[in-house]
Amino acid sequence: MARQISYTYKKERKIINFSYDKYHDMYEAVAAAEGIDLKQFLAMEQQVAMTAKRGAAVKNYRQQEFARMGFADIAFVREEK
């Protein structure tokens, strides 16, 4: 079953294919689709993970940074059966 991700980038709605073979998570997939380099983001995310007491801090950081980059409503598309 093929997975798809729906997201909004700079107010434009898009849907892309997703595979765990290529990407670690849906955030990496949408960044790659838009040609965004995540090296600095991933380094900072790792620092947040090492210093944070809860996993929620990493999730919050990721969501805020992707919103700052122009992304919104990133989610997997559910297939209707």
C-alpha positions in Angstrom: 0.0 0.0 0.0 1.5 3.3 -1.1 1.5 6.1 1.4 0.9 9.7 0.6 1.5 13.0 2.5 -0.7 16.0 2.2 0.8 19.4 3.1 0.5 23.1 2.4 3.7 25.0 1.4 3.5 28.7 1.1 -0.4 28.5 0.9 -0.3 25.9 -1.9 -1.8 22.5 -1.1 0.3 19.5 -2.3 0.3 15.7 -2.1 3.4 13.6 -2.5 4.3 9.9 -2.3 6.1 8.7 0.8 8.3 5.7 1.6 10.1 4.8 4.8 12.9 3.4 2.5 13.7 7.0 1.4 12.8 9.2 4.3 13.0 9.0 8.1 9.7 10.8 8.6 7.1 12.9 6.8 8.9 16.1 7.6 12.1 15.0 5.8 9.9 14.0 2.8 8.1 17.3 2.4 11.4 19.2 2.8 13.0 17.1 0.1 10.0 17.7 -2.2 10.5 21.4 -1.8 14.3 21.3 -2.1 15.0 22.4 1.4 18.3 21.4 3.1 17.7 20.2 6.6 21.3 19.8 7.8 21.2 22.7 10.3 17.7 21.8 11.3 18.6 18.2 12.1 21.7 19.3 14.1 19.6 21.7 16.2 16.8 19.1 16.6 19.4 16.6 18.0 20.6 19.2 20.5 17.0 19.8 21.6 16.6 16.1 22.1 19.7 15.8 24.2 18.8 18.7 26.5 15.0 18.3 26.7 13.4 16.4 29.5 10.4 15.3 27.5 9.9 14.2 23.9 7.3 16.9 23.5 10.0 19.5 23.2 11.4 17.9 20.1 7.9 17.6 18.5 7.2 21.3 19.4 10.5 22.4 17.9 9.9 20.5 14.7 6.4 21.9 14.2 7.5 25.5 14.9 10.5 25.3 12.6 8.5 23.8 9.7 5.8 26.5 10.2 8.6 29.1 10.0 9.8 27.5 6.8 6.3 27.9 5.3 4.8 24.5 5.8 1.4 23.8 7.3 -1.1 20.9 7.8 1.5 18.1 7.2 -0.3 14.7 7.5 -0.5 11.3 6.0 -3.4 10.8 3.6 -5.9 8.2 4.7 -7.2 5.9 2.1 -10.9 5.3 2.1 -11.8 1.6 1.7 
